[in-house]
Amino acid sequence: MTRRDLPHTNLLDPRLLRLFDALFTTGSVTKAAERLGQSQPTVSIWLARLRQELDDPLFVRSPEGMLPTPRAEALIGTARQALEMLRRLADLRTDFDPATAKRRFSICMTDASHVTLLPAILAHVRRVAPGIRIEAAQIGMDTPRMLQSGEGDLALGYISDLDAGHFQQALFPQDWVCLANAHHPRIKDRVTLKDFRCEAHVLIRSGTGHQLLADASREQGIERDIALELPGFLGLPAIVGTTDLIATLPRHIGETLAHYYGLRVLACPLPIPSFTVKQYWHARFHHDPASQWLRGVCAELFQQQEVRGLHRSSRPPRRKPT
């Protein structure tokens, strides 16, 4: 049985197709080797393989050079079409043009990020990609699955344990502060550890750093007087601004709320581990141009951003140029 009679044949090496085209065009092994950037012995070895694969001499020597056989003449058109398709495949790009793109991005984040990060993201996207729609999803236990499935394009925040197959990029560090009423009757310039024990607190149950605060309090034997528990940060400024309750929270959201609502930011007397806000994505979308663009936007806006000392004047904080 000959090779062409076999029910399943191997695909030709693209290098052999290029050699076939070069030999047919030049009629010379030497010139074909020069065109392909290969040595003449290498081209001779490839020609032997090509003859074996196609079960035909393909080219025979003559005073005029290497002449194609009838089978070579019959196959050259198909070979060149195959090479052209391979070139198109190699050149195929799924480029992402934010200025003309129409799509939705889902970003997993905490409600604190709705205040601190989302406005900057939305302002940038509205300016450079008006056809893009942003959806804020809740960051939580289901986030890794959402990133893997594509339901979530990106996660912003702090995730302590992440499954294999995910990438992460550090954006900026976070430590902890206390918020208090600007006219608090007992707390003035600082919160002492005694104040921290004795004053009544607002507890925010949400946020990926919440467990760090709870663990630090337990490990150091400090039992806070919790007067109010909130599921998020929505009502916190009004509560702190109209009562003598204090709140302990990450610096970025603390300083942002204090700036806009006239609250006092004070150093937290309780040693609480700092953490790093990162962006997370799944390996499936690591090379996806749209995902790369979104990650680039977040890195440009937030990476190594200085989150301390936001403007305390009545003016809104100036945005970092994008």
Secondary structure as GFF3:
##gff-version 3
##sequence-region A 1 322
A	DSSP	three_ten_helix	3	5	.	.	.	ID=ss1
A	DSSP	alpha_helix	14	26	.	.	.	ID=ss2
A	DSSP	alpha_helix	29	36	.	.	.	ID=ss3
A	DSSP	alpha_helix	40	54	.	.	.	ID=ss4
A	DSSP	beta_strand	59	62	.	.	.	ID=ss5
A	DSSP	beta_strand	65	68	.	.	.	ID=ss6
A	DSSP	alpha_helix	70	91	.	.	.	ID=ss7
A	DSSP	beta_strand	103	109	.	.	.	ID=ss8
A	DSSP	alpha_helix	111	116	.	.	.	ID=ss9
A	DSSP	alpha_helix	118	128	.	.	.	ID=ss10
A	DSSP	beta_strand	132	138	.	.	.	ID=ss11
A	DSSP	alpha_helix	143	149	.	.	.	ID=ss12
A	DSSP	beta_strand	154	157	.	.	.	ID=ss13
A	DSSP	beta_strand	166	174	.	.	.	ID=ss14
A	DSSP	beta_strand	176	180	.	.	.	ID=ss15
A	DSSP	alpha_helix	193	198	.	.	.	ID=ss16
A	DSSP	beta_strand	200	204	.	.	.	ID=ss17
A	DSSP	alpha_helix	210	219	.	.	.	ID=ss18
A	DSSP	beta_strand	225	230	.	.	.	ID=ss19
A	DSSP	alpha_helix	236	242	.	.	.	ID=ss20
A	DSSP	beta_strand	246	250	.	.	.	ID=ss21
A	DSSP	alpha_helix	251	261	.	.	.	ID=ss22
A	DSSP	beta_strand	264	267	.	.	.	ID=ss23
A	DSSP	beta_strand	275	282	.	.	.	ID=ss24
A	DSSP	three_ten_helix	283	285	.	.	.	ID=ss25
A	DSSP	alpha_helix	289	302	.	.	.	ID=ss26
###
